[in-house]
Amino acid sequence: MELTQTNALNVFLGENKTTSDILLLAFSQYFEKIEVVHNGERYEGDPLNYAFEPKIGNDYKIFPQKNNSFSAPQRLLEGLYLPHVHHFIELDIPQIVTQLDWKQQQRFVVNIYFSQQLPLTQEECNQSFFFKLCSSD
């Protein structure tokens, strides 16, 4: 059995601003647990290892500035004109499972559980959660 390292996933919550805002709120307030299912095995992550915060602030500037001062106009531009910029979260898969046998099975499922029902339809959920593999640098 050849195991391969896992990586984190960047997740775009979706193009619909209202749906993405609901999901961001759910991750910050109602997140219960996350699990990865691969090759019939379930790997459950420790919820204490996850803190979903919006990617807003000095570390996530869209329009870099020369100085590190507070920029209200920048925040206004990002919030009003680039509404999807902060609708990203990171799922740290190595916190759940560090290695998987990708030769045995190339598919996996990520199940995310919340402590309450979210006010979203199945269609809204289908139009959400677009994954991108993070580099392992």
Phi, psi and omega in degrees: 000123179257116180266144179237142180303146173263161179231165175288159177241130168275135182238121172272124187286343175134166183279335180284115186299317181296314179298315180296321177296319178298316180294318178298317177297317180298318179295324182279335185241331188241007181297131181249307179197168178223144177219152175247132177246122182216127176055039178081355180259141177253131177239119183256132178274153176282118182300337180289344178276357184243128173225104183272113180237144176300143180277070182235145174119190187300326181284347185234037182293135177273321177249094183300147178240158181288324178252167183263021183286159177296137181231095178299318178300323179296314180297323178295314178301312182296318183287322185268322188257344179232065189297337184268355185303324185257013180267047178235144171227165177242130175258112183276084183300321178300340174291336182267308180211130186273332182220145177223153178271093184284340177289325179290317182209128182263356180255152174214161179235137174250118176256130179241128183246137176243157183280355176211161178294133179270146181280059181232147176274167177299320179297318178297321177293322179296334181265018182235172174065074175257120187266147171219131181291132176276150177288153183261030181298000000 
